[in-house]
């Protein structure tokens, strides 16, 4: 195994595996270092894949493969027994929350990364990071590995983040959150069901098979993460929140953890980048954690590949500029939900729940909330003088040749819509025709609009030169 690569990714979770697969497909030599052994646990906290993440999977030809594992497709999220976010109204091919365990996501991404040529080394705990002469060296318990760039996607306790001395400011939000996968003899009428009252909250959602995922918290039952946990503790929290424990039985696993709200001040330090939980962590409310990390990876991967192909190195600075505000917004939204759910005062909980329900019955507010949680409404800014479409998510549209835009993006390519084939020649880009439109658009590999304007060959090629790199 070579000790050198173009990019070294630390962490073989969803974020690291998507990043590695993207880079390998782009022809970049990529090495993944994982501190755990090859027999990774198939138990995980993450459980839901939102619409925007499924769109990113679709742009890689992976959405159908993940969906084929099964799992409930939830068309709405009901909050506090008062209001439902109607995900079925989202303008996307995937208007639902896919309930599938994290290990299914990892399996799909791992197979793809290995097939594309990425190498994964297990039992390689990072002990240090050095940067010199435009190279990054990662020291591990089994030797040193050097690359042009490195990405720490190694979770909340990130060894990479600690090694580069990046602060991780924030605070603990809730301690002693209980997590369980159980069977129910009397399941709730709607899934997911979320309720918080009497100093407790509980979230219950079906996987679409015989098991249900349960998050529960009880203010009167606060214990350390490593203390043993019994199903009766989970049931008690559910009874306080819902008035019933839904007949929970036959747990396949139970654990206890605490929830922090933290975010690094910058996702980049020289040639080292942070992504996923290594860069930000927050409450599990809304199921946004894994999804946010995957979208970090989708944003960073094409930029690293492009710069290694000769694109403008300043492109890498846009990773922090675009993704840091998103991470901050997720902290705010998930924090608001979890604080309302965990409110101990019945009066304050009732007032807060009523206020939230009233607001979410206003269509523009509901649409914004759905867009944030699902990821479909997330967009990046644009520079002064750029078209207002720049930075916005590109809708999947039918192309003149009978294919779809997201199919054309596969392989990490840019797509120039409604422009001449010659404009894309020489770049990692394709030209495609859609419905007649006065505006030419260049769609980035992560399915966001990178450039929009008139049919200006010089401007189109200048954008591709700076952002795509030569093929």
VOPAGU-2260 file (C-alpha; in pm, 1 decimal, decimal comma):
REM VOPAGU-2260
SITE   aa  ch    i         X         Y         Z
SITE  UNK   A    0       0,0       0,0       0,0
SITE  UNK   A    1     141,8     336,9    -102,7
SITE  UNK   A    2     196,6     587,0     177,4
SITE  UNK   A    3     114,9     876,3     -57,8
SITE  UNK   A    4    -205,7     993,0    -223,8
SITE  UNK   A    5    -360,4    1304,9    -369,5
SITE  UNK   A    6    -614,1    1316,2     -85,8
SITE  UNK   A    7    -631,9    1130,5     243,0
SITE  UNK   A    8    -972,7    1104,5     406,6
SITE  UNK   A    9    -982,9    1020,2     776,4
SITE  UNK   A   10   -1301,4     837,5     873,8
SITE  UNK   A   11   -1498,3     565,4     693,3
SITE  UNK   A   12   -1841,3     686,8     796,2
SITE  UNK   A   13   -2097,9     824,3     548,5
SITE  UNK   A   14   -1923,2    1160,3     502,9
SITE  UNK   A   15   -1580,0    1013,0     442,1
SITE  UNK   A   16   -1705,3     738,1     212,6
SITE  UNK   A   17   -1905,3     971,7     -11,9
SITE  UNK   A   18   -1605,8    1202,4     -36,5
SITE  UNK   A   19   -1371,4     915,0    -115,8
SITE  UNK   A   20   -1603,6     775,9    -381,9
SITE  UNK   A   21   -1640,8    1113,6    -551,8
SITE  UNK   A   22   -1265,4    1169,6    -558,0
SITE  UNK   A   23   -1185,6     820,9    -684,2
SITE  UNK   A   24   -1445,2     851,1    -962,2
SITE  UNK   A   25   -1277,8    1178,1   -1062,3
SITE  UNK   A   26    -946,1     995,9   -1104,2
SITE  UNK   A   27    -795,2    1130,0    -783,5
SITE  UNK   A   28    -583,4     888,0    -580,0
SITE  UNK   A   29    -754,8     867,7    -242,3
SITE  UNK   A   30    -676,6     681,1      76,1
SITE  UNK   A   31    -920,7     640,8     366,2
SITE  UNK   A   32    -781,8     591,1     716,6
SITE  UNK   A   33   -1023,5     443,9     971,6
SITE  UNK   A   34    -942,4     402,8    1340,0
SITE  UNK   A   35   -1189,9     117,8    1388,0
SITE  UNK   A   36   -1140,9    -238,2    1273,5
SITE  UNK   A   37   -1285,9    -379,6     951,8
SITE  UNK   A   38   -1566,6    -549,0    1146,8
SITE  UNK   A   39   -1748,7    -219,0    1200,9
SITE  UNK   A   40   -2062,7    -228,2    1412,8
SITE  UNK   A   41   -2387,8    -227,3    1216,5
SITE  UNK   A   42   -2556,3     -27,5    1490,4
SITE  UNK   A   43   -2581,8     348,8    1449,9
SITE  UNK   A   44   -2760,1     658,9    1568,8
SITE  UNK   A   45   -2843,7     801,2    1225,9
SITE  UNK   A   46   -3159,6     663,7    1071,9
SITE  UNK   A   47   -3310,3     898,3     812,9
SITE  UNK   A   48   -3209,1    1016,6     466,6
SITE  UNK   A   49   -3368,6    1343,2     361,0
SITE  UNK   A   50   -3472,8    1454,6      13,4
SITE  UNK   A   51   -3165,3    1661,8     -73,4
SITE  UNK   A   52   -2932,8    1380,1      26,7
SITE  UNK   A   53   -3128,5    1141,7    -194,7
SITE  UNK   A   54   -3090,2    1394,2    -476,7
SITE  UNK   A   55   -2713,4    1395,6    -421,7
SITE  UNK   A   56   -2720,7    1015,2    -430,6
SITE  UNK   A   57   -2924,1    1034,0    -751,8
SITE  UNK   A   58   -2654,6    1253,0    -908,8
SITE  UNK   A   59   -2416,2     963,7    -837,0
SITE  UNK   A   60   -2646,4     683,9    -952,2
SITE  UNK   A   61   -2691,4     558,9    -594,8
SITE  UNK   A   62   -3042,3     665,4    -490,8
SITE  UNK   A   63   -3225,4     364,0    -628,4
SITE  UNK   A   64   -2967,8     129,1    -478,4
SITE  UNK   A   65   -3017,2     278,7    -132,4
SITE  UNK   A   66   -3395,6     282,8    -163,1
SITE  UNK   A   67   -3387,8     -84,3    -265,5
SITE  UNK   A   68   -3273,6    -173,9      87,0
SITE  UNK   A   69   -3628,8     -93,4     193,1
SITE  UNK   A   70   -3735,5     131,9     473,7
SITE  UNK   A   71   -4037,9     348,2     526,5
SITE  UNK   A   72   -4083,0     651,6     304,2
SITE  UNK   A   73   -4243,1     903,6     537,2
SITE  UNK   A   74   -4438,9    1178,0     356,8
SITE  UNK   A   75   -4453,9    1401,8     663,7
SITE  UNK   A   76   -4309,0    1476,5    1004,1
SITE  UNK   A   77   -4557,2    1541,0    1284,0
SITE  UNK   A   78   -4431,3    1771,7    1557,9
SITE  UNK   A   79   -4569,1    1784,1    1912,0
SITE  UNK   A   80   -4904,2    1632,8    1807,8
SITE  UNK   A   81   -4997,6    1972,1    1666,7
SITE  UNK   A   82   -4864,1    2016,9    1316,8
SITE  UNK   A   83   -4728,1    1808,7    1029,1
SITE  UNK   A   84   -4454,9    1913,5     789,8
SITE  UNK   A   85   -4589,8    1785,7     459,1
SITE  UNK   A   86   -4275,4    1658,5     288,8
SITE  UNK   A   87   -4492,2    1517,0       9,4
SITE  UNK   A   88   -4532,9    1875,0    -114,7
SITE  UNK   A   89   -4160,9    1918,0    -180,7
SITE  UNK   A   90   -4069,4    1968,3    -547,2
SITE  UNK   A   91   -3831,7    1676,5    -580,1
SITE  UNK   A   92   -3822,4    1317,6    -703,1
SITE  UNK   A   93   -3791,6    1216,9    -337,4
SITE  UNK   A   94   -4068,6    1396,0    -143,3
SITE  UNK   A   95   -4025,8    1202,2     179,7
SITE  UNK   A   96   -3791,1    1105,1     461,5
SITE  UNK   A   97   -3639,2     763,1     393,3
SITE  UNK   A   98   -3609,8     567,9     716,5
SITE  UNK   A   99   -3305,5     349,5     671,4
SITE  UNK   A  100   -3021,0     279,0     914,9
SITE  UNK   A  101   -2684,8     447,1     868,6
SITE  UNK   A  102   -2517,1     113,5     799,7
SITE  UNK   A  103   -2719,4      79,8     478,7
SITE  UNK   A  104   -2595,8     420,3     367,2
SITE  UNK   A  105   -2238,8     323,0     449,8
SITE  UNK   A  106   -2263,8      -6,8     264,1
SITE  UNK   A  107   -2378,7     163,7     -58,0
SITE  UNK   A  108   -2107,7     428,0     -33,7
SITE  UNK   A  109   -1832,8     181,0      63,4
SITE  UNK   A  110   -1899,6     -45,3    -235,7
SITE  UNK   A  111   -1895,3     251,0    -469,6
SITE  UNK   A  112   -1571,9     396,9    -325,0
SITE  UNK   A  113   -1386,7      65,4    -347,1
SITE  UNK   A  114   -1514,1      -2,9    -699,0
SITE  UNK   A  115   -1388,5     340,2    -807,0
SITE  UNK   A  116   -1040,8     267,9    -675,0
SITE  UNK   A  117   -1033,1     418,6    -326,1
SITE  UNK   A  118    -829,3     229,9     -66,2
SITE  UNK   A  119    -949,6     190,4     293,6
SITE  UNK   A  120    -710,2     107,1     576,3
SITE  UNK   A  121    -864,1      -1,3     907,3
SITE  UNK   A  122    -707,2       9,5    1254,5
SITE  UNK   A  123    -525,9     329,1    1152,8
SITE  UNK   A  124    -578,2     576,4    1433,2
SITE  UNK   A  125    -440,2     922,3    1355,3
SITE  UNK   A  126    -196,7    1050,6    1618,1
SITE  UNK   A  127     -76,4    1370,4    1455,3
SITE  UNK   A  128     -89,2    1599,8    1152,3
SITE  UNK   A  129     200,6    1796,2     999,8
SITE  UNK   A  130     184,7    2049,0     716,9
SITE  UNK   A  131     493,0    2160,2     524,2
SITE  UNK   A  132     587,8    2249,8     165,8
SITE  UNK   A  133     232,5    2215,4      38,8
SITE  UNK   A  134     194,6    1860,2     170,6
SITE  UNK   A  135       4,5    1709,7     461,7
SITE  UNK   A  136     143,8    1419,7     661,2
SITE  UNK   A  137     -81,9    1217,1     887,2
SITE  UNK   A  138      89,5    1019,2    1157,8
SITE  UNK   A  139     -89,7     701,0    1261,0
SITE  UNK   A  140     -26,8     410,8    1494,5
SITE  UNK   A  141      83,8     209,5    1190,0
SITE  UNK   A  142     295,9     462,1    1004,3
SITE  UNK   A  143     290,5     796,3     825,9
SITE  UNK   A  144      86,0     886,3     518,0
SITE  UNK   A  145     132,6    1193,9     299,2
SITE  UNK   A  146    -102,2    1375,2      59,7
SITE  UNK   A  147    -163,3    1709,0    -105,2
SITE  UNK   A  148    -484,1    1747,4      94,9
SITE  UNK   A  149    -641,5    1574,3     392,1
SITE  UNK   A  150    -999,4    1571,7     515,1
SITE  UNK   A  151   -1099,6    1496,2     872,6
SITE  UNK   A  152   -1435,1    1320,9     857,2
SITE  UNK   A  153   -1370,2    1133,7    1178,3
SITE  UNK   A  154   -1661,8    1240,1    1393,7
SITE  UNK   A  155   -1727,5    1443,6    1704,9
SITE  UNK   A  156   -1404,4    1330,3    1872,7
SITE  UNK   A  157   -1205,6    1401,8    1555,7
SITE  UNK   A  158    -835,9    1323,1    1593,9
SITE  UNK   A  159    -763,4    1541,8    1290,9
SITE  UNK   A  160    -939,5    1843,6    1441,1
SITE  UNK   A  161    -750,0    1801,1    1766,0
SITE  UNK   A  162    -418,4    1752,3    1586,5
SITE  UNK   A  163    -444,9    2080,3    1394,9
SITE  UNK   A  164    -556,6    2262,4    1709,9
SITE  UNK   A  165    -890,2    2373,3    1568,1
SITE  UNK   A  166   -1126,2    2496,0    1843,5
SITE  UNK   A  167   -1465,9    2328,0    1878,6
SITE  UNK   A  168   -1665,7    2578,2    2082,3
SITE  UNK   A  169   -2017,1    2507,5    2204,3
SITE  UNK   A  170   -2204,6    2343,7    2485,3
SITE  UNK   A  171   -2385,4    2030,6    2592,9
SITE  UNK   A  172   -2756,2    2060,2    2516,1
SITE  UNK   A  173   -2893,3    1740,6    2668,0
SITE  UNK   A  174   -2735,4    1460,6    2864,0
SITE  UNK   A  175   -2854,4    1102,9    2893,6
SITE  UNK   A  176   -3047,5    1076,6    2567,3
SITE  UNK   A  177   -3161,7     717,4    2522,0
SITE  UNK   A  178   -3165,3     546,0    2186,2
SITE  UNK   A  179   -3325,9     211,8    2105,7
SITE  UNK   A  180   -3446,7      -3,9    1818,3
SITE  UNK   A  181   -3749,5    -196,6    1941,9
SITE  UNK   A  182   -4064,7    -375,7    1838,4
SITE  UNK   A  183   -4403,4    -225,1    1931,9
SITE  UNK   A  184   -4725,9    -407,2    2007,1
SITE  UNK   A  185   -4932,1     -86,4    1988,6
SITE  UNK   A  186   -4753,7     152,6    1749,7
SITE  UNK   A  187   -4852,2     518,9    1705,3
SITE  UNK   A  188   -5102,0     607,0    1434,6
SITE  UNK   A  189   -4847,6     827,0    1256,5
SITE  UNK   A  190   -4474,6     791,0    1201,1
SITE  UNK   A  191   -4267,3     966,4    1304,7
SITE  UNK   A  192   -4437,8    1070,3    1626,9
SITE  UNK   A  193   -4269,2    1339,6    1836,8
SITE  UNK   A  194   -4385,2    1469,8    2172,0
SITE  UNK   A  195   -4237,2    1654,0    2466,5
SITE  UNK   A  196   -4410,7    1717,8    2800,4
SITE  UNK   A  197   -4375,1    1640,6    3172,5
SITE  UNK   A  198   -3999,2    1688,0    3164,1
SITE  UNK   A  199   -3952,9    1425,4    2895,0
SITE  UNK   A  200   -3956,6    1389,8    2519,5
SITE  UNK   A  201   -3979,4    1094,7    2284,9
SITE  UNK   A  202   -3940,9    1037,5    1912,2
SITE  UNK   A  203   -4075,9     716,4    1757,3
SITE  UNK   A  204   -4044,0     623,3    1389,0
SITE  UNK   A  205   -4078,5     305,5    1186,6
SITE  UNK   A  206   -3803,0     153,8     974,3
SITE  UNK   A  207   -4073,7      -1,2     758,6
SITE  UNK   A  208   -4013,6    -348,6     898,4
SITE  UNK   A  209   -4079,0    -487,3    1245,1
SITE  UNK   A  210   -3848,8    -242,0    1420,4
SITE  UNK   A  211   -3900,7     116,2    1534,8
SITE  UNK   A  212   -3634,9     373,3    1619,9
SITE  UNK   A  213   -3687,5     550,8    1953,6
SITE  UNK   A  214   -3511,5     858,9    2091,2
SITE  UNK   A  215   -3611,6     936,5    2448,7
SITE  UNK   A  216   -3508,1    1172,3    2729,2
SITE  UNK   A  217   -3628,2    1199,9    3087,1
SITE  UNK   A  218   -3519,1    1493,7    3302,9
SITE  UNK   A  219   -3565,9    1278,7    3612,1
SITE  UNK   A  220   -3339,3    1001,7    3481,3
SITE  UNK   A  221   -3000,0    1159,0    3410,7
SITE  UNK   A  222   -2702,9     923,1    3398,1
SITE  UNK   A  223   -2356,3     910,0    3245,3
SITE  UNK   A  224   -2320,2     784,5    2888,4
SITE  UNK   A  225   -2139,1     470,2    2998,5
SITE  UNK   A  226   -2391,3     362,7    3262,2
SITE  UNK   A  227   -2597,0      50,8    3182,9
SITE  UNK   A  228   -2940,9     116,0    3036,5
SITE  UNK   A  229   -3258,7     -87,5    3057,8
SITE  UNK   A  230   -3560,3     -83,3    2827,8
SITE  UNK   A  231   -3777,4      19,8    3123,1
SITE  UNK   A  232   -3600,7     357,5    3127,4
SITE  UNK   A  233   -3692,7     417,4    2764,0
SITE  UNK   A  234   -4049,5     307,8    2827,8
SITE  UNK   A  235   -4084,1     545,0    3122,6
SITE  UNK   A  236   -3971,3     843,3    2912,9
SITE  UNK   A  237   -4221,7     745,0    2642,5
SITE  UNK   A  238   -4504,2     716,9    2896,3
SITE  UNK   A  239   -4426,8    1063,6    3032,7
SITE  UNK   A  240   -4421,4    1217,9    2684,4
SITE  UNK   A  241   -4699,4    1024,9    2510,3
SITE  UNK   A  242   -4895,6     866,2    2793,1
SITE  UNK   A  243   -4801,9     524,0    2654,1
SITE  UNK   A  244   -4490,7     318,8    2583,9
SITE  UNK   A  245   -4653,3     166,5    2273,1
SITE  UNK   A  246   -4581,7    -182,3    2408,6
SITE  UNK   A  247   -4204,8    -164,3    2349,0
SITE  UNK   A  248   -4030,4    -500,9    2357,0
SITE  UNK   A  249   -3750,6    -709,8    2205,1
SITE  UNK   A  250   -3483,8    -437,0    2168,6
SITE  UNK   A  251   -3204,3    -523,1    1926,7
SITE  UNK   A  252   -2991,6    -252,0    2084,2
SITE  UNK   A  253   -3008,8      29,1    2340,0
SITE  UNK   A  254   -2757,4     301,6    2415,3
SITE  UNK   A  255   -2722,0     629,0    2597,4
SITE  UNK   A  256   -2543,9     940,0    2471,7
SITE  UNK   A  257   -2532,0    1315,2    2519,4
SITE  UNK   A  258   -2601,9    1585,2    2262,4
SITE  UNK   A  259   -2373,8    1884,6    2210,0
SITE  UNK   A  260   -2403,4    2192,9    1992,8
SITE  UNK   A  261   -2058,7    2274,0    1856,6
SITE  UNK   A  262   -1901,2    2412,7    1542,0
SITE  UNK   A  263   -1544,8    2490,8    1441,4
SITE  UNK   A  264   -1473,2    2852,3    1338,9
SITE  UNK   A  265   -1333,0    2744,6    1002,2
SITE  UNK   A  266   -1371,0    2422,8     805,4
SITE  UNK   A  267   -1021,2    2464,9     659,6
SITE  UNK   A  268    -668,0    2492,2     794,7
SITE  UNK   A  269    -418,6    2506,8     508,4
SITE  UNK   A  270    -435,2    2174,8     328,1
SITE  UNK   A  271    -659,0    2016,3     592,6
SITE  UNK   A  272   -1038,7    2028,4     578,0
SITE  UNK   A  273   -1303,7    1920,0     827,8
SITE  UNK   A  274   -1642,2    1774,0     735,3
SITE  UNK   A  275   -1943,2    1619,9     906,4
SITE  UNK   A  276   -1941,4    1581,7    1283,4
SITE  UNK   A  277   -1571,5    1673,3    1292,6
SITE  UNK   A  278   -1680,7    2024,8    1190,5
SITE  UNK   A  279   -2020,8    2054,9    1356,5
SITE  UNK   A  280   -2249,4    1859,1    1585,9
SITE  UNK   A  281   -2597,8    1925,1    1713,5
SITE  UNK   A  282   -2907,2    1760,7    1854,8
SITE  UNK   A  283   -3066,2    1467,2    1669,4
SITE  UNK   A  284   -3389,2    1665,5    1622,9
SITE  UNK   A  285   -3493,8    1666,3    1258,1
SITE  UNK   A  286   -3249,1    1389,8    1167,0
SITE  UNK   A  287   -3013,8    1638,5    1000,5
SITE  UNK   A  288   -2673,5    1524,2    1128,9
SITE  UNK   A  289   -2572,0    1256,2     878,8
SITE  UNK   A  290   -2741,9    1445,8     597,9
SITE  UNK   A  291   -2549,9    1765,7     669,2
SITE  UNK   A  292   -2222,3    1573,8     668,7
SITE  UNK   A  293   -2301,4    1405,1     338,3
SITE  UNK   A  294   -2378,2    1742,4     183,8
SITE  UNK   A  295   -2048,6    1877,7     321,0
SITE  UNK   A  296   -1876,5    1597,7     131,5
SITE  UNK   A  297   -2072,8    1665,7    -187,5
SITE  UNK   A  298   -1966,5    2031,4    -172,6
SITE  UNK   A  299   -1597,9    1963,7    -104,2
SITE  UNK   A  300   -1525,4    1665,1    -326,7
SITE  UNK   A  301   -1565,1    1828,5    -665,6
SITE  UNK   A  302   -1365,4    2131,6    -553,3
SITE  UNK   A  303   -1069,6    1919,9    -445,3
SITE  UNK   A  304   -1083,1    1723,3    -771,3
SITE  UNK   A  305   -1106,8    2040,4    -978,1
SITE  UNK   A  306    -809,1    2209,1    -810,3
SITE  UNK   A  307    -602,1    1894,8    -853,0
SITE  UNK   A  308    -691,1    1917,2   -1225,4
SITE  UNK   A  309    -569,0    2276,5   -1245,1
SITE  UNK   A  310    -868,9    2487,1   -1140,4
SITE  UNK   A  311    -815,5    2805,3    -938,3
SITE  UNK   A  312    -691,7    2705,7    -586,1
SITE  UNK   A  313    -909,0    2985,9    -441,1
SITE  UNK   A  314   -1203,8    2757,5    -517,6
SITE  UNK   A  315   -1121,1    2563,6    -200,8
SITE  UNK   A  316   -1196,9    2867,4      15,1
SITE  UNK   A  317   -1558,9    2852,1     -98,7
SITE  UNK   A  318   -1607,4    2526,8      93,2
SITE  UNK   A  319   -1603,0    2705,3     427,3
SITE  UNK   A  320   -1783,4    3008,4     285,4
SITE  UNK   A  321   -2073,3    2792,0     165,5
SITE  UNK   A  322   -2096,5    2517,6     424,3
SITE  UNK   A  323   -2019,0    2697,4     752,6
SITE  UNK   A  324   -2342,2    2903,4     738,2
SITE  UNK   A  325   -2539,8    2586,3     665,8
SITE  UNK   A  326   -2390,2    2412,3     968,2
SITE  UNK   A  327   -2474,8    2713,8    1182,7
SITE  UNK   A  328   -2834,3    2714,9    1058,6
SITE  UNK   A  329   -2872,7    2343,8    1134,4
SITE  UNK   A  330   -2748,7    2406,3    1488,7
SITE  UNK   A  331   -3016,2    2673,1    1531,8
SITE  UNK   A  332   -3306,1    2475,0    1385,7
SITE  UNK   A  333   -3231,5    2144,1    1557,3
SITE  UNK   A  334   -3158,8    2326,5    1882,5
SITE  UNK   A  335   -3493,2    2504,8    1875,5
SITE  UNK   A  336   -3678,7    2175,9    1827,3
SITE  UNK   A  337   -3494,3    1989,8    2100,1
SITE  UNK   A  338   -3526,2    2272,7    2354,0
SITE  UNK   A  339   -3898,6    2293,5    2298,2
SITE  UNK   A  340   -3931,6    1914,9    2325,2
SITE  UNK   A  341   -3732,2    1906,9    2649,4
SITE  UNK   A  342   -3906,0    2202,4    2817,7
SITE  UNK   A  343   -3987,1    2098,0    3174,5
SITE  UNK   A  344   -4251,3    2362,2    3239,6
SITE  UNK   A  345   -4593,0    2248,8    3114,8
SITE  UNK   A  346   -4699,3    2610,2    3070,6
SITE  UNK   A  347   -4389,1    2707,1    2870,4
SITE  UNK   A  348   -4408,3    2386,0    2668,0
SITE  UNK   A  349   -4773,5    2451,8    2584,9
SITE  UNK   A  350   -4704,8    2812,0    2487,5
SITE  UNK   A  351   -4399,7    2715,5    2282,1
SITE  UNK   A  352   -4580,5    2429,5    2112,0
SITE  UNK   A  353   -4877,7    2650,0    2028,9
SITE  UNK   A  354   -4651,5    2922,3    1890,6
SITE  UNK   A  355   -4462,3    2670,8    1676,8
SITE  UNK   A  356   -4783,2    2512,3    1552,3
SITE  UNK   A  357   -4933,6    2850,9    1468,5
SITE  UNK   A  358   -4624,1    2958,5    1278,2
SITE  UNK   A  359   -4595,7    2631,5    1087,4
SITE  UNK   A  360   -4954,4    2660,4     970,5
SITE  UNK   A  361   -4844,5    2966,5     772,9
SITE  UNK   A  362   -4747,6    2824,8     435,5
SITE  UNK   A  363   -4430,6    3030,3     371,6
SITE  UNK   A  364   -4298,9    2943,9     718,2
SITE  UNK   A  365   -4387,0    2576,0     677,6
SITE  UNK   A  366   -4217,4    2572,8     336,9
SITE  UNK   A  367   -3901,9    2729,3     481,7
SITE  UNK   A  368   -3897,4    2478,2     768,7
SITE  UNK   A  369   -3943,1    2185,2     529,6
SITE  UNK   A  370   -3674,5    2322,0     300,4
SITE  UNK   A  371   -3428,1    2350,1     586,8
SITE  UNK   A  372   -3491,9    2007,8     738,8
SITE  UNK   A  373   -3507,4    1826,3     404,8
SITE  UNK   A  374   -3213,7    2022,0     262,1
SITE  UNK   A  375   -3407,8    2107,8     -52,8
SITE  UNK   A  376   -3435,4    2472,0      53,4
SITE  UNK   A  377   -3066,6    2519,3     130,4
SITE  UNK   A  378   -2883,6    2749,9    -107,4
SITE  UNK   A  379   -2554,0    2932,3    -119,2
SITE  UNK   A  380   -2493,8    3301,0    -178,2
SITE  UNK   A  381   -2375,5    3471,9    -494,0
SITE  UNK   A  382   -2128,9    3749,5    -557,6
SITE  UNK   A  383   -2223,0    4103,1    -653,5
SITE  UNK   A  384   -2295,9    4116,8   -1024,8
SITE  UNK   A  385   -2377,0    3746,4   -1052,1
SITE  UNK   A  386   -2718,7    3624,6   -1160,1
SITE  UNK   A  387   -2954,6    3559,5    -867,3
SITE  UNK   A  388   -2985,7    3194,9    -972,2
SITE  UNK   A  389   -2624,5    3132,9    -874,9
SITE  UNK   A  390   -2593,5    2930,3    -556,3
SITE  UNK   A  391   -2943,4    2786,2    -578,2
SITE  UNK   A  392   -3022,9    2417,6    -599,6
SITE  UNK   A  393   -3075,8    2299,8    -955,8
SITE  UNK   A  394   -3407,2    2124,5   -1009,8
SITE  UNK   A  395   -3385,4    1788,9   -1181,5
SITE  UNK   A  396   -3525,3    1852,2   -1529,0
SITE  UNK   A  397   -3581,0    1648,1   -1842,5
SITE  UNK   A  398   -3317,0    1697,8   -2111,0
SITE  UNK   A  399   -3378,3    1699,7   -2483,3
SITE  UNK   A  400   -3215,4    1358,7   -2527,8
SITE  UNK   A  401   -3465,5    1193,8   -2292,9
SITE  UNK   A  402   -3237,7    1177,1   -1990,9
SITE  UNK   A  403   -3247,7    1387,5   -1673,6
SITE  UNK   A  404   -3012,9    1657,8   -1549,7
SITE  UNK   A  405   -2908,2    1456,2   -1245,9
SITE  UNK   A  406   -2814,0    1166,7   -1470,6
SITE  UNK   A  407   -2593,4    1401,7   -1674,3
SITE  UNK   A  408   -2411,8    1509,5   -1356,4
SITE  UNK   A  409   -2292,1    1157,7   -1280,0
SITE  UNK   A  410   -1919,3    1108,1   -1273,9
SITE  UNK   A  411   -1867,4    1446,4   -1110,7
SITE  UNK   A  412   -1932,3    1643,1   -1427,2
SITE  UNK   A  413   -2051,0    1999,3   -1480,9
SITE  UNK   A  414   -2344,7    2046,4   -1715,7
SITE  UNK   A  415   -2383,4    2351,1   -1939,5
SITE  UNK   A  416   -2755,2    2387,2   -2007,0
SITE  UNK   A  417   -2880,6    2538,7   -2332,1
SITE  UNK   A  418   -2538,9    2607,4   -2474,8
SITE  UNK   A  419   -2314,9    2483,6   -2752,0
SITE  UNK   A  420   -2123,7    2157,0   -2718,6
SITE  UNK   A  421   -1796,6    2334,7   -2794,3
SITE  UNK   A  422   -1817,6    2546,7   -2479,2
SITE  UNK   A  423   -1766,9    2238,7   -2260,8
SITE  UNK   A  424   -1495,0    2080,9   -2474,8
SITE  UNK   A  425   -1173,2    2018,1   -2285,0
SITE  UNK   A  426   -1332,7    2044,2   -1942,5
SITE  UNK   A  427   -1493,1    1792,3   -1705,7
SITE  UNK   A  428   -1825,5    1913,5   -1839,0
SITE  UNK   A  429   -2098,6    1825,0   -2084,9
SITE  UNK   A  430   -2340,6    2041,8   -2280,0
SITE  UNK   A  431   -2709,9    1957,3   -2267,4
SITE  UNK   A  432   -3030,3    2102,4   -2404,6
SITE  UNK   A  433   -3350,9    2139,5   -2208,5
SITE  UNK   A  434   -3665,7    2345,8   -2253,4
SITE  UNK   A  435   -3592,8    2675,0   -2432,8
SITE  UNK   A  436   -3466,3    2934,6   -2188,0
SITE  UNK   A  437   -3304,2    3272,6   -2239,8
SITE  UNK   A  438   -3065,3    3202,0   -1952,6
SITE  UNK   A  439   -2768,4    2971,7   -1993,1
SITE  UNK   A  440   -2688,8    2783,0   -1672,8
SITE  UNK   A  441   -2385,4    2587,9   -1560,9
SITE  UNK   A  442   -2476,4    2325,3   -1301,9
SITE  UNK   A  443   -2200,5    2215,9   -1064,9
SITE  UNK   A  444   -2140,2    1846,3    -984,7
SITE  UNK   A  445   -2319,5    1894,0    -649,4
SITE  UNK   A  446   -2633,7    2002,8    -839,4
SITE  UNK   A  447   -2616,8    2372,3    -756,2
SITE  UNK   A  448   -2613,5    2646,7   -1017,8
SITE  UNK   A  449   -2261,3    2781,2   -1050,0
SITE  UNK   A  450   -2310,0    3033,2   -1330,1
SITE  UNK   A  451   -2604,7    3183,9   -1515,2
SITE  UNK   A  452   -2632,1    3448,1   -1782,2
SITE  UNK   A  453   -2660,0    3511,8   -2153,8
SITE  UNK   A  454   -2507,7    3296,0   -2425,8
SITE  UNK   A  455   -2155,6    3427,4   -2368,1
SITE  UNK   A  456   -1890,6    3174,9   -2481,3
SITE  UNK   A  457   -1601,6    3361,7   -2320,5
SITE  UNK   A  458   -1775,4    3386,7   -1980,2
SITE  UNK   A  459   -1881,3    3021,8   -1990,8
SITE  UNK   A  460   -1532,4    2897,7   -2067,5
SITE  UNK   A  461   -1379,5    3132,2   -1807,8
SITE  UNK   A  462   -1608,0    2985,5   -1541,2
SITE  UNK   A  463   -1519,6    2629,1   -1638,3
SITE  UNK   A  464   -1148,5    2714,9   -1647,1
SITE  UNK   A  465   -1162,3    2843,4   -1288,8
SITE  UNK   A  466   -1405,1    2588,5   -1144,5
SITE  UNK   A  467   -1386,4    2264,0   -1343,3
SITE  UNK   A  468   -1026,2    2223,6   -1446,7
SITE  UNK   A  469    -915,7    2054,5   -1763,5
SITE  UNK   A  470   -1026,5    1700,7   -1840,9
